[in-house]
């Protein structure tokens, strides 16, 4: 007695099982890219703001620079004595409401440039 089993519909079943996993993987990748991008923006902003403070840029120029280079949700704190320390903290835009959005931060420290 021999039985023949049909493979009909197996590809549809495998696709139906794998598709949610692949979609989750893609969404997780996009979420990670958003977090990494925000972190890199914080690093660049803290470095550039510290450099502007070390040069002794005018306060109006400094505020303009902060508005231009920081992420929209960023907060910038800095201290100028004895060394210049700049901290930039930002929360990435939520990709999906149920995913956590960890706060990213970066700090830069420089010595002020000598004044002529």
OpenMM code with the backbone's topology and positions (N, CA, C; nanometers):
from openmm import Vec3, app, unit

residues = "UNK UNK UNK UNK UNK UNK UNK UNK UNK UNK UNK UNK UNK UNK UNK UNK UNK UNK UNK UNK UNK UNK UNK UNK UNK UNK UNK UNK UNK UNK UNK UNK UNK UNK UNK UNK UNK UNK UNK UNK UNK UNK UNK UNK UNK UNK UNK UNK UNK UNK UNK UNK UNK UNK UNK UNK UNK UNK UNK UNK UNK UNK UNK UNK UNK UNK UNK UNK UNK UNK UNK UNK UNK UNK UNK UNK UNK UNK UNK UNK UNK UNK UNK UNK UNK UNK UNK UNK UNK UNK UNK UNK UNK UNK UNK UNK UNK UNK UNK UNK UNK UNK UNK UNK UNK UNK UNK UNK UNK UNK UNK UNK UNK UNK UNK UNK".split()
positions = [
    Vec3(0.0822, -0.1167, 0.0000),
    Vec3(0.0000, 0.0000, 0.0000),
    Vec3(0.0879, 0.1247, 0.0000),
    Vec3(0.0778, 0.2090, -0.0975),
    Vec3(0.1593, 0.3293, -0.1060),
    Vec3(0.0702, 0.4530, -0.0994),
    Vec3(0.1241, 0.5484, -0.0329),
    Vec3(0.0517, 0.6750, -0.0210),
    Vec3(0.1261, 0.7822, -0.0984),
    Vec3(0.0549, 0.8650, -0.1606),
    Vec3(0.1161, 0.9800, -0.2269),
    Vec3(0.0669, 1.1047, -0.1544),
    Vec3(0.1617, 1.1845, -0.1121),
    Vec3(0.1237, 1.3094, -0.0441),
    Vec3(0.1370, 1.4240, -0.1423),
    Vec3(0.0473, 1.5119, -0.1358),
    Vec3(0.0468, 1.6270, -0.2261),
    Vec3(0.1239, 1.7425, -0.1638),
    Vec3(0.2068, 1.8048, -0.2425),
    Vec3(0.2822, 1.9216, -0.1993),
    Vec3(0.2096, 2.0503, -0.2392),
    Vec3(0.0906, 2.0337, -0.2822),
    Vec3(0.0147, 2.1477, -0.3312),
    Vec3(-0.0161, 2.2455, -0.2171),
    Vec3(0.0157, 2.3732, -0.2373),
    Vec3(-0.0119, 2.4763, -0.1383),
    Vec3(0.0981, 2.4941, -0.0350),
    Vec3(0.2055, 2.4169, -0.0445),
    Vec3(0.3105, 2.4287, 0.0570),
    Vec3(0.3862, 2.5606, 0.0448),
    Vec3(0.4041, 2.6102, -0.0752),
    Vec3(0.4740, 2.7375, -0.0933),
    Vec3(0.3903, 2.8516, -0.0355),
    Vec3(0.2630, 2.8459, -0.0550),
    Vec3(0.1749, 2.9481, 0.0011),
    Vec3(0.1815, 2.9462, 0.1527),
    Vec3(0.1830, 2.8302, 0.2117),
    Vec3(0.1907, 2.8182, 0.3575),
    Vec3(0.3239, 2.8689, 0.4093),
    Vec3(0.4320, 2.8324, 0.3449),
    Vec3(0.5641, 2.8774, 0.3888),
    Vec3(0.5768, 3.0285, 0.3766),
    Vec3(0.5225, 3.0844, 0.2706),
    Vec3(0.5257, 3.2290, 0.2531),
    Vec3(0.4424, 3.2978, 0.3601),
    Vec3(0.3267, 3.2425, 0.3894),
    Vec3(0.2400, 3.3010, 0.4918),
    Vec3(0.3054, 3.2962, 0.6297),
    Vec3(0.3870, 3.1963, 0.6547),
    Vec3(0.4566, 3.1872, 0.7828),
    Vec3(0.5803, 3.2767, 0.7874),
    Vec3(0.6492, 3.2918, 0.6758),
    Vec3(0.7731, 3.3688, 0.6737),
    Vec3(0.7505, 3.5184, 0.6575),
    Vec3(0.6417, 3.5590, 0.5961),
    Vec3(0.6182, 3.7007, 0.5677),
    Vec3(0.6127, 3.7880, 0.6938),
    Vec3(0.5420, 3.7496, 0.7980),
    Vec3(0.5439, 3.8337, 0.9188),
    Vec3(0.6839, 3.8471, 0.9796),
    Vec3(0.7608, 3.7409, 0.9764),
    Vec3(0.8972, 3.7477, 1.0282),
    Vec3(0.9814, 3.8445, 0.9458),
    Vec3(0.9729, 3.8366, 0.8149),
    Vec3(1.0500, 3.9256, 0.7286),
    Vec3(1.0074, 4.0711, 0.7449),
    Vec3(0.8779, 4.0930, 0.7581),
    Vec3(0.8272, 4.2284, 0.7788),
    Vec3(0.8772, 4.2851, 0.9121),
    Vec3(0.8768, 4.2031, 1.0155),
    Vec3(0.9285, 4.2447, 1.1456),
    Vec3(1.0771, 4.2776, 1.1357),
    Vec3(1.1509, 4.1979, 1.0634),
    Vec3(1.2938, 4.2213, 1.0451),
    Vec3(1.3203, 4.3537, 0.9728),
    Vec3(1.2430, 4.3831, 0.8718),
    Vec3(1.2583, 4.5087, 0.7975),
    Vec3(1.2237, 4.6279, 0.8868),
    Vec3(1.1147, 4.6191, 0.9617),
    Vec3(1.0758, 4.7284, 1.0504),
    Vec3(1.1796, 4.7505, 1.1602),
    Vec3(1.2358, 4.6427, 1.2143),
    Vec3(1.3406, 4.6558, 1.3154),
    Vec3(1.4645, 4.7224, 1.2564),
    Vec3(1.4973, 4.6911, 1.1329),
    Vec3(1.6110, 4.7543, 1.0666),
    Vec3(1.5894, 4.9026, 1.0465),
    Vec3(1.4705, 4.9414, 1.0050),
    Vec3(1.4392, 5.0836, 0.9860),
    Vec3(1.4435, 5.1567, 1.1196),
    Vec3(1.3920, 5.0929, 1.2254),
    Vec3(1.3933, 5.1515, 1.3594),
    Vec3(1.5378, 5.1745, 1.4051),
    Vec3(1.6239, 5.0751, 1.3842),
    Vec3(1.7654, 5.0876, 1.4234),
    Vec3(1.8363, 5.1967, 1.3441),
    Vec3(1.8059, 5.2095, 1.2176),
    Vec3(1.8670, 5.3136, 1.1354),
    Vec3(1.8284, 5.4519, 1.1879),
    Vec3(1.7031, 5.4687, 1.2300),
    Vec3(1.6596, 5.5964, 1.2866),
    Vec3(1.7342, 5.6312, 1.4143),
    Vec3(1.7562, 5.5313, 1.4998),
    Vec3(1.8282, 5.5551, 1.6250),
    Vec3(1.9748, 5.5885, 1.5974),
    Vec3(2.0359, 5.5154, 1.5079),
    Vec3(2.1761, 5.5397, 1.4749),
    Vec3(2.1935, 5.6769, 1.4094),
    Vec3(2.1021, 5.7152, 1.3235),
    Vec3(2.1092, 5.8457, 1.2584),
    Vec3(2.1007, 5.9584, 1.3604),
    Vec3(2.0093, 5.9446, 1.4561),
    Vec3(1.9963, 6.0465, 1.5605),
    Vec3(2.1234, 6.0542, 1.6451),
    Vec3(2.1820, 5.9400, 1.6760),
    Vec3(2.3051, 5.9398, 1.7547),
    Vec3(2.4192, 6.0075, 1.6789),
    Vec3(2.4316, 5.9797, 1.5510),
    Vec3(2.5360, 6.0439, 1.4712),
    Vec3(2.5144, 6.1947, 1.4606),
    Vec3(2.3884, 6.2379, 1.4510),
    Vec3(2.3588, 6.3813, 1.4483),
    Vec3(2.3991, 6.4472, 1.5801),
    Vec3(2.3774, 6.3778, 1.6917),
    Vec3(2.4176, 6.4315, 1.8223),
    Vec3(2.5696, 6.4437, 1.8318),
    Vec3(2.6403, 6.3443, 1.7828),
    Vec3(2.7869, 6.3488, 1.7856),
    Vec3(2.8383, 6.4668, 1.7022),
    Vec3(2.7883, 6.4803, 1.5808),
    Vec3(2.8326, 6.5894, 1.4938),
    Vec3(2.7977, 6.7257, 1.5533),
    Vec3(2.6767, 6.7376, 1.6077),
    Vec3(2.6336, 6.8658, 1.6639),
    Vec3(2.7178, 6.9036, 1.7847),
    Vec3(2.7440, 6.8086, 1.8738),
    Vec3(2.8233, 6.8418, 1.9929),
    Vec3(2.9641, 6.8850, 1.9539),
    Vec3(3.0223, 6.8190, 1.8570),
    Vec3(3.1573, 6.8539, 1.8120),
    Vec3(3.1589, 6.9930, 1.7475),
    Vec3(3.0617, 7.0213, 1.6607),
    Vec3(3.0602, 7.1497, 1.5911),
    Vec3(3.0297, 7.2656, 1.6862),
    Vec3(2.9405, 7.2436, 1.7820),
    Vec3(2.9083, 7.3491, 1.8785),
    Vec3(3.0285, 7.3759, 1.9685),
    Vec3(3.0970, 7.2705, 2.0107),
    Vec3(3.2167, 7.2889, 2.0939),
    Vec3(3.3239, 7.3653, 2.0168),
    Vec3(3.3393, 7.3351, 1.8909),
    Vec3(3.4378, 7.4063, 1.8090),
    Vec3(3.4018, 7.5542, 1.7954),
    Vec3(3.2724, 7.5838, 1.7776),
    Vec3(3.2290, 7.7232, 1.7670),
    Vec3(3.2514, 7.7973, 1.8988),
    Vec3(3.2252, 7.7306, 2.0105),
    Vec3(3.2508, 7.7936, 2.1402),
    Vec3(3.4001, 7.8159, 2.1628),
    Vec3(3.4826, 7.7214, 2.1206),
    Vec3(3.6275, 7.7351, 2.1371),
    Vec3(3.6821, 7.8509, 2.0542),
    Vec3(3.6233, 7.8739, 1.9382),
    Vec3(3.6667, 7.9860, 1.8537),
    Vec3(3.6213, 8.1192, 1.9102),
    Vec3(3.5187, 8.1166, 1.9943),
    Vec3(3.4659, 8.2410, 2.0502),
    Vec3(3.3619, 8.3054, 1.9610),
    Vec3(3.2836, 8.2260, 1.8887),
    Vec3(3.1788, 8.2802, 1.8021),
    Vec3(3.0773, 8.3603, 1.8834),
    Vec3(3.0123, 8.4554, 1.8172),
    Vec3(2.9117, 8.5396, 1.8813),
    Vec3(2.7912, 8.4552, 1.9237),
    Vec3(2.7225, 8.4945, 2.0323),
    Vec3(2.6071, 8.4175, 2.0789),
    Vec3(2.4972, 8.4007, 1.9733),
    Vec3(2.4738, 8.5035, 1.8917),
    Vec3(2.3712, 8.4918, 1.7865),
    Vec3(2.4120, 8.3877, 1.6834),
    Vec3(2.5403, 8.3861, 1.6478),
    Vec3(2.5891, 8.2859, 1.5529),
    Vec3(2.5809, 8.1461, 1.6120),
    Vec3(2.6085, 8.1364, 1.7411),
    Vec3(2.6022, 8.0068, 1.8087),
    Vec3(2.4593, 7.9533, 1.8108),
    Vec3(2.3634, 8.0402, 1.8423),
    Vec3(2.2228, 7.9967, 1.8436),
    Vec3(2.1759, 7.9564, 1.7047),
    Vec3(2.2189, 8.0279, 1.6039),
    Vec3(2.1844, 7.9919, 1.4663),
    Vec3(2.2423, 7.8561, 1.4294),
    Vec3(2.3665, 7.8324, 1.4696),
    Vec3(2.4309, 7.7033, 1.4434),
    Vec3(2.3567, 7.5905, 1.5133),
    Vec3(2.3178, 7.6127, 1.6379),
    Vec3(2.2453, 7.5096, 1.7131),
    Vec3(2.1144, 7.4750, 1.6427),
    Vec3(2.0415, 7.5755, 1.5967),
    Vec3(1.9144, 7.5488, 1.5267),
    Vec3(1.9355, 7.4728, 1.3962),
    Vec3(2.0468, 7.4997, 1.3282),
    Vec3(2.0713, 7.4384, 1.1980),
    Vec3(2.1145, 7.2929, 1.2075),
    Vec3(2.1985, 7.2590, 1.3052),
    Vec3(2.2620, 7.1273, 1.3007),
    Vec3(2.2072, 7.0254, 1.3993),
    Vec3(2.1269, 7.0672, 1.4950),
    Vec3(2.0765, 6.9699, 1.5918),
    Vec3(1.9481, 6.9060, 1.5423),
    Vec3(1.9199, 6.7827, 1.5858),
    Vec3(1.7917, 6.7201, 1.5527),
    Vec3(1.6766, 6.8016, 1.6134),
    Vec3(1.5561, 6.7874, 1.5617),
    Vec3(1.4434, 6.8694, 1.6086),
    Vec3(1.4119, 6.8544, 1.7579),
    Vec3(1.4368, 6.7373, 1.8154),
    Vec3(1.4016, 6.7153, 1.9558),
    Vec3(1.5204, 6.7333, 2.0492),
    Vec3(1.6271, 6.7958, 2.0025),
    Vec3(1.7519, 6.8029, 2.0793),
    Vec3(1.7483, 6.9103, 2.1864),
    Vec3(1.8205, 6.8805, 2.2946),
    Vec3(1.8501, 6.9808, 2.3959),
    Vec3(2.0022, 6.9915, 2.4049),
    Vec3(2.0491, 7.1141, 2.4116),
    Vec3(2.1929, 7.1396, 2.4131),
    Vec3(2.2281, 7.2090, 2.5440),
    Vec3(2.3270, 7.1537, 2.6137),
    Vec3(2.3806, 7.2192, 2.7338),
    Vec3(2.5310, 7.2324, 2.7154),
    Vec3(2.5836, 7.3457, 2.7635),
    Vec3(2.7281, 7.3626, 2.7528),
    Vec3(2.7810, 7.4415, 2.8712),
    Vec3(2.9077, 7.4174, 2.8987),
    Vec3(2.9805, 7.4841, 3.0055),
    Vec3(3.1121, 7.5302, 2.9448),
    Vec3(3.1526, 7.6515, 2.9770),
    Vec3(3.2706, 7.7059, 2.9102),
    Vec3(3.3915, 7.7271, 3.0011),
    Vec3(3.3825, 7.6904, 3.1276),
    Vec3(3.4983, 7.7079, 3.2149),
    Vec3(3.5260, 7.5807, 3.2916),
    Vec3(3.6455, 7.5393, 3.3117),
    Vec3(3.7705, 7.5818, 3.2485),
    Vec3(3.7852, 7.5252, 3.1079),
    Vec3(3.7208, 7.4129, 3.0807),
    Vec3(3.7209, 7.3605, 2.9441),
    Vec3(3.5789, 7.3720, 2.8894),
    Vec3(3.5671, 7.3611, 2.7603),
    Vec3(3.4360, 7.3689, 2.6967),
    Vec3(3.3787, 7.2280, 2.6893),
    Vec3(3.2624, 7.2103, 2.7503),
    Vec3(3.1939, 7.0812, 2.7469),
    Vec3(3.0545, 7.1029, 2.6906),
    Vec3(3.0232, 7.0314, 2.5847),
    Vec3(2.8936, 7.0423, 2.5189),
    Vec3(2.8275, 6.9055, 2.5213),
    Vec3(2.7015, 6.9036, 2.5633),
    Vec3(2.6229, 6.7801, 2.5628),
    Vec3(2.4979, 6.8026, 2.4793),
    Vec3(2.4731, 6.7129, 2.3870),
    Vec3(2.3537, 6.7178, 2.3035),
    Vec3(2.2754, 6.5897, 2.3280),
    Vec3(2.1482, 6.6057, 2.3662),
    Vec3(2.0593, 6.4912, 2.3873),
    Vec3(1.9394, 6.5056, 2.2948),
    Vec3(1.8997, 6.3941, 2.2345),
    Vec3(1.7855, 6.3968, 2.1427),
    Vec3(1.7139, 6.2631, 2.1460),
    Vec3(1.5850, 6.2694, 2.1238),
    Vec3(1.5030, 6.1493, 2.1119),
    Vec3(1.4628, 6.1352, 1.9667),
    Vec3(1.4872, 6.0187, 1.9065),
    Vec3(1.4481, 6.0028, 1.7661),
    Vec3(1.2969, 6.0119, 1.7497),
    Vec3(1.2558, 6.0511, 1.6328),
    Vec3(1.1117, 6.0517, 1.6033),
    Vec3(1.0600, 5.9093, 1.6116),
    Vec3(0.9466, 5.8896, 1.6766),
    Vec3(0.8965, 5.7515, 1.6882),
    Vec3(0.8579, 5.6953, 1.5515),
    Vec3(0.9120, 5.5790, 1.5228),
    Vec3(0.8811, 5.5134, 1.3957),
    Vec3(0.7424, 5.4505, 1.4022),
    Vec3(0.7189, 5.3756, 1.5051),
    Vec3(0.5876, 5.3196, 1.5340),
    Vec3(0.5580, 5.3504, 1.6800),
    Vec3(0.4339, 5.3815, 1.7150),
    Vec3(0.4051, 5.4259, 1.8513),
    Vec3(0.4369, 5.3226, 1.9596),
    Vec3(0.4368, 5.1970, 1.9272),
    Vec3(0.4590, 5.0950, 2.0298),
    Vec3(0.6064, 5.0597, 2.0474),
    Vec3(0.6948, 5.1129, 1.9640),
    Vec3(0.8374, 5.0868, 1.9782),
    Vec3(0.9002, 5.1902, 2.0716),
    Vec3(0.9943, 5.1496, 2.1546),
    Vec3(1.0597, 5.2473, 2.2426),
    Vec3(1.1498, 5.3408, 2.1623),
    Vec3(1.1648, 5.4618, 2.2120),
    Vec3(1.2543, 5.5581, 2.1478),
    Vec3(1.3575, 5.6021, 2.2516),
    Vec3(1.4707, 5.5344, 2.2574),
    Vec3(1.5718, 5.5691, 2.3574),
    Vec3(1.6378, 5.7027, 2.3260),
    Vec3(1.6651, 5.7778, 2.4310),
    Vec3(1.7307, 5.9065, 2.4160),
    Vec3(1.8775, 5.8853, 2.3806),
    Vec3(1.9226, 5.9564, 2.2806),
    Vec3(2.0617, 5.9487, 2.2365),
    Vec3(2.1337, 6.0736, 2.2844),
    Vec3(2.2589, 6.0592, 2.3233),
    Vec3(2.3341, 6.1761, 2.3669),
    Vec3(2.4798, 6.1637, 2.3236),
    Vec3(2.5430, 6.2795, 2.3165),
    Vec3(2.6849, 6.2846, 2.2822),
    Vec3(2.7459, 6.4038, 2.3543),
    Vec3(2.8724, 6.3905, 2.3879),
    Vec3(2.9418, 6.4966, 2.4590),
    Vec3(3.0749, 6.5244, 2.3903),
    Vec3(3.1103, 6.6508, 2.3847),
    Vec3(3.2385, 6.6919, 2.3288),
    Vec3(3.3060, 6.7857, 2.4272),
    Vec3(3.4359, 6.7715, 2.4414),
    Vec3(3.5131, 6.8548, 2.5330),
    Vec3(3.6337, 6.9123, 2.4581),
    Vec3(3.6521, 7.0418, 2.4679),
    Vec3(3.7643, 7.1102, 2.4040),
    Vec3(3.8217, 7.2143, 2.4987),
    Vec3(3.9456, 7.2534, 2.4715),
    Vec3(4.0059, 7.3652, 2.5417),
    Vec3(3.9805, 7.4894, 2.4579),
    Vec3(3.9521, 7.6019, 2.5222),
    Vec3(3.9304, 7.7244, 2.4437),
    Vec3(4.0579, 7.7665, 2.3697),
    Vec3(4.0386, 7.8243, 2.2546),
    Vec3(4.1537, 7.8732, 2.1785),
    Vec3(4.2048, 8.0012, 2.2421),
    Vec3(4.3348, 8.0209, 2.2403),
    Vec3(4.3884, 8.1449, 2.2985),
    Vec3(4.3423, 8.2670, 2.2191),
    Vec3(4.3108, 8.3720, 2.2908),
    Vec3(4.2689, 8.4957, 2.2233),
    Vec3(4.3925, 8.5795, 2.1926),
    Vec3(4.3941, 8.6444, 2.0753),
    Vec3(4.5120, 8.7240, 2.0369),
    Vec3(4.5207, 8.8545, 2.1118),
] * unit.nanometer
topology = app.Topology()
chain = topology.addChain("A")
for resn in residues:
    res = topology.addResidue(resn, chain)
    for name in ("N", "CA", "C"):
        topology.addAtom(name, app.Element.getBySymbol(name[0]), res)
